[in-house]
Every structure is written in structure tokens, then in C-alpha cells.
Amino acid sequence: MAAAPHPDGGTKTRQEDEVGEEGEAGAEDRISALPEALRLQVLCLLPLKSAIRTGVLSTQWGALWTRRWPAPSSLDFRFAAYESSQPITETLERRGLRRLDRFALSFGMGELDEEGFRRCVDYAAACAVEDLRVHYVDPTFPSFDFQFRLQLDDPHLTRLSLRGITICNPLRSCAFPALEVIQLRRVYVTDITVQLLVAGCPLLRSLDLRYCAGLNFVSIVGAGAHLTSLTVAECPLLTSISAYGAFSLRSFRYSGSYIAAYSIPATSALADLCICFRRPAREWMRVSCYAPEPHSDELRTTWLELLTNLSNLTVLTLCSSALQKVSASACARSVAGNAAPCKLHNLRELQLLMFAMSNENMDDIYVFLMNCCGPRLERLFVQLPARGYQCAPKKELSGSGSESKEDGSVAELSEGESPEEAELDEDQSEAFENLMLLKMINFRGRDNEMGLVRLVLKKSTRLNQLILFTPPSNHPTGSRSRKNQPKGLKKDHMDTPQFIETKLLSLRKASPNAQIILSEPDDSAIEPLHCEGFVKVE
């Protein structure tokens, strides 16, 4: 359609375009024409994150933010073994108390005395640092002798990362109006200190607590509306987490001793969830004398209600102990027939960390896929035990497992289907409708493992890749050369037992594009979102 004529000549559309282009060009010229001193003054008024973002305005702004404070605006000190701290402190004195964007201090055993540690930390606070990182990097043990005292009511600090030291308890409530990210790893910190920190940071977005001694209870009840990520991993004395009212939380990752489902923030806004218990439930024991022992009836209800509430969940990681509880609850509800099924309709990625791989554990996987996974599931990751034997679990706390003797023998491969596979065939589970990737680690070709592979190949019409990583012990010296491998099976720089290859090649595939990759572990392979493992699956 032609543009309407304009009284001053030309068309209205063309003139509007020209005005818009001139306006954009003029704005660009005005920004570029600002004197550098004035642009630096503007950057000095902005928080570090906002100052970095100005780099996209034009080439004139670019990396100008790195020079908003007198050089150097970022200090990174790494002490060598038994190096004196005097040269470093003299350097700080010569620099003077000028603003800092980032201050990083890394040291190990015997590399920094307490006096030098205190002077470095006090200097960073006096310079109104925004990103503070203090790391004791000894690989064996943390050093709780170094005590970090919070600078109360610091209006500039936006990111705090501490490792291997002790955080002193504040004597009163504290306020950090700009603090957005807190990372505490291998530190000694008390419950009250964490609680005061969370309550005093209205802009807190991410709280990461890993391997922290002294923590019995984590509470984020006082967190502001910006907290979206919470990670609590391998804190040895932790017994409970309180997250009531944390409606803004989008990511929760937990690894450690057993906690009941009511300790997990089950809000509908949660998008990714990782639950991994330090030990299988058959070896479960109370970590602390203050830890209440959960009741089996409570477990059957709360764990199912937890997942039922997560309508927006897209990524989920469960260990075999948590999986057993959820599967037992979902199965009981399905058999009863008087309750709505637990369906994670938006789940797109599922990772299962299997501490054991008995037939009962495989049943849990089948039940969860059938009862809990919706049609949007695209990626399935299964990490099998690294050890070369199978262990049948004792009765779980949830009452879902049955006692059985351990069987250390390696089961022979079988083409027969388990009852659970047949049941999935009859029910036409939604979990396989859009599944495009199955990746299994420590695959040995046992009958229950082959059952899952057979089921996925037969049911997934959109499957693109089936990646099977076998343990190194499955690649004996002297096996067939690569050039003599059967056609149709992609091999990656290794040899594998012939009987696994034969079974894989004979399986029926519903997807003509499905590619089977049998390989030793490869760091370049596709990884799940929760690829950072807190515990080793042995």
C-alpha cells in the first residue's frame, strides 16, 4: 500500500524514517562527543554491573568502565608458598584508598599470616570494593584460623565469595543494600550469620552454600523478592532448610544427608530442581542428634505433593533414593485411582543419579517415566554406579522398596521384556513422545540396563542420539580393531566387548535417525544442566 502524501512534500512514511534515522544518528553523535572525563564521571556514579553494560552503547564507551577508577581498579593477589606479605601491603599503601571494582585474595598454608590477612581485607573494605573474593586454596583442609569479619552496613559490596575461612558472627543485624551474590564454600559459618546475611540483603539473587561446617539449619525466610537461586551442598551437620515465602525462587539444588520433602521449597515458580542425598537411603542414618527421623507415611505424601506443585519445572535431577520415594508415592496414587496423577507437563530434562542398579531401581525408573513425565521431555541422563557389581537396596524409608539380598553377579543379556516394559507398552507413556536424547554413563550392558535402552529405542520416534559411556574396565586390551567394527554403530577412539555391540545392533528402532554411540567417557559430549556433581556416584 502506497504511503500517504505529506503537505511539505514527499511521503509521511519516508519523512518519519528520515527523522528517526537522524534522531538515532544524532543520539549516537552526542554520546560519542562526550568528553572522556565526563563519561568517566558518569561511570563512577553507576554500580559495577551497570557500568559494564555501558560498553554496548558505542565504540567510544567500549571498555571505558575499566578505567572509571584510578588504575588499577582490580587487584588479584596470589601468595606464593611462604612469601612475605610485606611487599603486598606496601603496594596497597602506595596505591592509597581509592575505589576498587574487584579485590581477589588467594593463599594457602603458610603463605599469609593473620596480620597480613586482616590488613588486606580491611584495605578492600576501605576502598569500597564491589566484588570481594577471599579464598584459602589449600586442597586438603580449610584453615578456620583466618577470621573474616563482615563490614556491617556496606553500601557498595555487590558480590561476596569466601572459601576455607571462618566468618565471625555479627554482633547485630547487618545491612548490605547492594549485595546480590553470596558464595560460601568450605567456610565455618553459623546459622544465625547466614540468617542475618539473607535478611540484610534486599537485592540478593543467588545464595550458594557448599561444604560449610557449623550449619545445622538454613533459613531464607527473610530473603527479598529477588532471590532466584539457592544451592546447599554437602554441609555435614545440616538437618533442615526453611524456605517458606520464597516465591521468587527459580532454582534449588541440594546435596547432602537426607532431608524431608517439607524442607524443599516447592513453589510453582521453581524451574530447575536437584535433589541428591549423600548416601543411598539403605545406609541412611541421622547426621545429628537434632535430626528428626521422618515417618514413612509422611514421606509418601510430602514427596509427591512436592512434585505436584512444580508446574513450571523444566529441569530435574534426582538420586536413586529420592527417586524411590517419588516413584512409590506416584505408583500408590495411580493404583488407588482416586487422586489426580502427578504429571510434570513442562519437564524437558531429567537426570537420574543411581547409587545402585538393581531390578528394583530399574522399576523405579519405569514407574517415574510412566507416571510423572509429560510429553515435553527431550533429554534423559542416567548415571549408573561406577562399581562393577549390582547392589539390591534394603527397605527404604518411604516403604517403596523390598528387602532383598545383594547379588554381585553380572546378569546376562536378555531379549525378554520386564513386566514394567510391557506395562509401558500398553499405556503408551507420554514420556517418549518428544525424547531426542538418552545418555547413560557407566553402561555395562546388563539386562536391566539393556531393558531401558530397548524401551527408549522402541518408543521414541524422535530420538536422535543414544549415547552409552562404558567404564574403562569394559575396554580390554586386544579386543577387535576399529576397522573391523560392525557397520551402523558409531565408535569413538576405543574398543568395546563384542557381545554389547551385537545386542545393540539387533535392537529395533522407532526413529530412523537414531544414532547409537558406544564410547568411553568424552568431556566434549552433551552435558546436563546439573553437570556439576557434588558427590561421586560409585
Secondary structure, DSSP 8 states (H G I E B T S, - for coil): ----B-TTSSBHHHHHHHHHHHHHHHHHHHHHHS-HHHHHHHHHTS-HHHHHHGGGS-TTTTTGGGGSSSS-SEEEEE--TT--SHHHHHHHHHH-S---SEEEEEE-TTS--HHHHHHHHHHHHHTT-SEEEEEE--SS---TTSEE---TT-SS--EEEEESSEE---SS----TT--EEEEES-B--HHHHHHHHHT-TT--EEEEES-BT-SEEE-TT--TT--EEEEE--TT--EEE-TT-TT--EEEEEES---GGGS---TT--EEEEEESS-GGG---SSTT-----HHHHHHHHHHHHHT-TT--EEEEEHHHHHHHHHHHHHHHHH-SS----BTT--EEEEE-S---HHHHHHHHHHHHHHB-TT--EEEEE--SSSS-------TTS-S-------S---------HHHHHHHHHT-GGGSS--EEEEES----HHHHHHHHHHHHH-TT--EEEEE--GGGS-TT---GGGS-TT-EEESS---HHHHHHHHTS--S-TT-EEEEES--TTS---TT---SS---
